[in-house]
Amino acid sequence: MAQNKTLASGIYYVGQKTDSSLTLSNSTDTVFINPTPIITLKDFKLVRVIKGDFGTYAIEIVLNESSAQKFEIATEKWIGKRLAMVVDGKLTMAPTVQSKITGGRLSISSSMTKAEAKEMKRLLEMEMKK
């Protein structure tokens, strides 16, 4: 798994490879990200595990007020494209934005088991405390 310790844990735009983009990989994916985060985990107010569809689980994130507005603007212009979540310098997931995210609440679903979702929550909460 490619890792970049200089990256802040947060959510980044995924795009095409450019001179300024950074390449991150995990076991199933490689993405090119803009090196400036849209939001960082310091902008997260709360993280919880929620039950998704078809017996899967997801992560729900509640943002602080100022970040909620910034994220709403970012997701409105990024519908149909991917965002990357980076935790501790590692690509954890890169979901596609389905719609503009309003109200500072977002859920990230990737067909996680309950154990995987709990582990993701634990990792996010550890990074939020840094």
Buried (B, 14 or more C-beta within 10 A) or exposed (E): EEBBEEBBBBBBBBBEEEEEBBEBEBEEEEBBBBEEBBBBBBBBBEBBBEEBEEEBBBBBBBBBEEBBEBBBEBBEEBEEEBBBBBBBBBBBBBBEBEEBBEEBBBEBBBEBEEEBBBEBBEBBBEBBEE
